[in-house]
């Protein structure tokens, strides 16, 4: 008897290719125009936000590509089920032991 595995999952190959192209273009522009980028990033004032914006953009595009790359390969994060603990009534009426004073004499 053949096992019924259901429909195969669709792989996001198209999204991976698009994000891969954007990532490649982003890095190519970044490396080919280093002088211009350095000139703008080092001006100060409001231009100081440009390196931060560039880092966020690079992270977003590269992270999207990496996510779809692993999905296309079939590697997914393990999904944990959420378990709830039964509520336990706690009593805090016990006495806590007090530390005993010690005398340390050296002869």
Number of C-alpha atoms within 10 A of each C-alpha: 3 4 5 6 6 6 6 6 8 8 15 15 13 11 16 20 14 14 21 20 14 16 22 14 12 16 13 11 12 16 11 10 10 10 11 10 15 12 10 13 18 12 10 10 8 8 13 13 11 15 15 12 11 14 10 12 14 17 13 14 18 18 15 17 21 16 16 21 20 15 17 18 11 11 11 10 8 6 6 6 6 6 6 6 6 6 6 6 6 6 6 7 6 6 6 7 6 6 6 6 6 6 6 6 5 4 3
